[in-house]
């Protein structure tokens, strides 16, 4: 394949809070190919949401600051792009879906009006045509009786229906890239399953690439082609989904997978990761996971491990990967 | 054995008020006609999606809200007859842990004050020395240390706050704790720590838990028995093993199928529950689930199925006899994951041994 659709290199996003500099994203890099679904997975505070906001240049400034790196979308460095250019991209070639549809939809406009606004702003459609297209989009995302729902206000819809409206809005201008930040976290499991199924289905129909930010390894396993595992502002492992689950390399990835309770089989005592996230203003000098890692030794505490290729397309930042039995 | 807690015919209707005169325009039946019993030392999970009434049921059990009808018996005592000091005495035996420990801990009270309050209120410790000793003991039990006592809630991480919440619940030496989504707000690695702590406490202290959760994977790990709720009613109740091996109610099956499995070699099940849950203000006639059910027939929309025993299970479905046998689910963890985890654990134990030596 030629140039990837999106290429992030050495991204640095810092937050200046109370005299400290929090390195929320510290040297993150990955690529998203056309039509590909890439999952960013990690626990709270790992920098996954800030990374996704940075792609849209939506990190609040201040306190945030883009301290370095490049985000190249189809040949353009978004960190250097003009404001006007960014406005055209957001909701145009890049669509967004957020976790809580109630706070991202405007409560005083009908769903149809909000979808139509995006259409008139980006595609220059006339009001009447935009409304027809809005109904079409609501039909596409599986909202029942869309010609009536188009005139509903967000509060008249259920959580799952609101998320469908958000997806319709994100898809309004045939984006090349869809960024979904925890799109199903606020939903019940049966509704989550419906929305994930819808997103899968739309992906094959529209061919849009997707970045799926989530804390849920189950969602990643079922929906993504590639996975980026983040810890304390950095990428610790990156691999095709099947390889990540079949052959996890980084001790953090291994700990995370073992901590997830399973709905199948007999219950077992859950594995835990001792300790907690290091402070992001004074991260450890070496590997950021070293204070919590069973393998950490002198080198791990002094020198940050680089991302190394362990297998084809599978990289991990651990001095000891691949971990093999020595005892 | 006498159950530690039994509820019979428990029902709660909330009035819905609208307009400037706050006129009652309808009722929400949050909990309808629930019968349950919990044995000492047992964990009963109550599972369901948002709005099914599971949290209301938990609060009714503790008499934190008054039921519209029904009876709650704690350790052989009918709690409905009690008020004032007698009820307060009874509250020692039943405690609650909330989902959001930040919202349930007083931000202006240090951990010591938070933990000392129930001790004093219930006369479990009165001198400064006995209180200090009891607080230290509670903190140790919950995996914190004595130096945490002087700190305030905002100084703790989410997992530590939940530990404080658990310590507070343990202060009165209860026999029963209602855990209302205790790990839903936590990251997985921390969630595992809290679940292991709850299990250890149950083993040591013989506690009974009512574990309210929407997460079936978590429930699989903690529950001895599971009750599934839908729109205020229990639709299935069974020993955990049986419920997960052979769910008899189609709603239970769709809940189980909907859990995303952390295993890319397994395809996602197609969603069997259609559409959204109806409003609790307009519950469908007949079986409340028939509007979303993949196997509903004409009978289901006309006649409400009663909760009836079927083997070890109680189920409210006309078609429970025809429930398909679920294929035995494979183990999800890959060989490499298990092997590497074993190496990490072995190394960790070796280090701990070194430190203690």
Interface residues (C-beta under 8 A of the other chain):
Chain A: X43 X44 X144 X158 X159 X160 X161 X188 X189 X190 X191 X192 X193 X194 X196 X197 X215 X216 X217 X218 X219 X220 X221 X222 X241 X242 X245 X246 X247 X248 X251 X254 X255 X256 X257 X258 X259 X260 X261 X262 X263 X264 X265 X267 X268 X269 X270 X271 X272 X273 X274 X276 X294 X295 X323 X324 X325 X326 X327
Chain B: X49 X50 X157 X158 X159 X187 X188 X189 X190 X191 X192 X193 X195 X196 X199 X214 X215 X216 X217 X218 X220 X221 X222 X244 X254 X255 X256 X257 X258 X259 X260 X261 X262 X263 X264 X265 X266 X267 X268 X269 X270 X271 X273 X275 X276 X277 X329 X330 X331 X332 X333 X334 X336 X337 X339 X340 X341 X343 X344 X345 X346 X347 X348 X351
